[in-house]
Amino acid sequence: MLNHHWQIATSWYPNREQWSVKKPIQPLPDGTNLEKARNLMRQLDISGEVSLGEAQSKPGQFDFQAVKPGRFFQIHADLVTNQATVQIAQANAWGIMHMLHTFSGVRREDPCQQRNWILTKIWTFSMDALALGLIFLVFSSYYMWYGFKRNLRLWGWITLSAAYLLCGFFVVGLKWLFS
């Protein structure tokens, strides 16, 4: 996934399944746009991270996107006729893997977008904790290695050098070998 990201990212999106559904909705209560979106999602039985995007372009309409790994919902609500049109896109297994590696609930191009789905908050916290745990593991192993007697440190240098060479082979060598 990490070595062939460009191939996976370009292959799953064109192969996604798409369909559209129209459903009646109840009038939305007053509140923030996020509260309205959550209310509408409950009515449509949809869960995911809400992306409100730009401000509403037309009065009487409410448009937003909801995303969860593997599935995108583009929701267009006509508040005059109380009808919602939901365009759904389902990714294949590669698309789900891609999203699990890149989905964080925030976007660099939209600094106002915040995480608003509990599963996204749990996922990002877990990934951050895992990264910190791995960093701690690496640095604590260096500390323990330094605590060895001087004659045993040679084996540490040999192991560390072999690990760097092997890692370099996987990062650079295989790309050179198969390109």
N, C-alpha and C positions, 0 to 999 in steps of 0.2 A: 504494500500500500504506500509506504513512504518512498520507496525507490522509484515506483512507476506512477506517481501521483498524476502527472500530466496525461498519461494514457487513460487512466481510470476516470479522471474528471471530465474528459472530453467524450468518453464512450457511454456513460450511463445516462446523461441528460437527454440526448436525442432518442434513447430507447425507453423513456418513461411512458407509463400508461396515463392517459388523461380522459376525464369524463366530466360532465356537468350535471348538477342537480338543482331543481327549483323547489323551494319549500315555503310555506306560509310562516310568517313570524308575528309575534305579539309586538305592540308598540314598545319602543325602548324608553326606559325611565331617564330622567335627567341625571346628569353626572358627567364625569370626565370621559374622554374618548376611550380610555382603557376600560373603564367600568361598562360602557356601552358595548364594547367589543366582547368582553367577558360574558355579559348577559346574552348577547346574540349567539355566542359560541355554545352556551348552555342550551339555548333553544334548539340549536342545530346539532347538538350532540358531537361537538368538535372539541378537541383539546390540543394545546400546543403553545408555542411562543408567539405572542402577538406582535406584529410589526405594523404600526399605524402609517408610516410613511409620511407623505406630504399632507397638508391640510385638505379638507374636503373641498372639492371643486364645484359641486352643485348643491344647492339646498334641496333637502328631501332625500338625499342619498347618504349612505355611509359605507365606505369601502376600506378594507384592510386585508392583511394577509396573516395567516396563522401557519406556523411551520413546526413540524416535529421530525426527527430523523426518519427519512424515507417517504415523507408525505408533505405536500404543500397544499394549502387551502387558500384560494383567492376568493374572498367573500364580498359580494356586492349586494347591499340591502337597499331596496326602494322603500323608503319610509312612508311614502304616500299610499302605495298599494299594499303595504305590509307583506312584501314578497322578497325573498332572498335567493340569489343565484350563487351557487358555490361551484367553483371550478376546482377540481381535485386532480393533482398529479401524484402518481405513485412511482417511486424510484425502484430499480431492481436491487439486488444484493450489493453490487458494487457502489451504487448510489447511497445506500444506507451506510456502508463502511466509510465512504467518503465523508458523509455528514457527521458520523460519530467522531471522526478525526478533526473536523473543522468547525462544527456547530458550537457556538458559545453564547448565542442569544444577543450579542452586540455586534455592531458593525463599525469599522473605522470611518466609513464615509458618513455615518449618522451618529454623531456624539450624543444626541438626545435619547437614542434607543437604549433602554435598560432591560436587564433580565426581568421577566415578569411571569415566568412559569416555574413552579417549584422544582420540576424535574431538571430544568436547565441549571438552576442554582445548585442542586445536589450534584449534577454531573460535573460542573466546572469546579466546585469545591473538591470533589473526589480526585479530579485530574491534577489540581494544584497540590493536594496533599500527597498524591503519588509522586509527583515531581520532587517535592521537598524531601520525601522519604528516600528517594533514590540518590539525591544530592548528599543527604546525611550518610547514607550507606557507603557511598564512594569515599567521602572525606574521613569517615571513621575507619574505613579499611586502610587508608593511607596512614592514619595515626597509629593503628595497631601494628602495621608493618614497620613503622619507624621505631616502635618499641622492641623489635626483635634485637637479638645480639648482632653485633657487627658482621660476623661471618654468615649469619642467616639472611642478611639483607641482600646478598648477592642473588639469591633465588627470587626475591621480590623484584629486583631489577630485570632479571631474565623473564619472569612472568609478565611484568608490565610491558617490556619491549615486545614480547610475542603478542600480547593483546593489542598494542598499537599497530603492529604490522598486520595482524588479522583484520582489525577494524578498517585499516587503510585498504586492504584487499577488497573487502566488501563494499566500501564506499567508492573507491576509484577503480580498482582492478577489474571488478566484474562489469562495470560500465564500459571500460576500455575493451574488455574481452568480448562483450556481446554487441558492441556498436559497429 
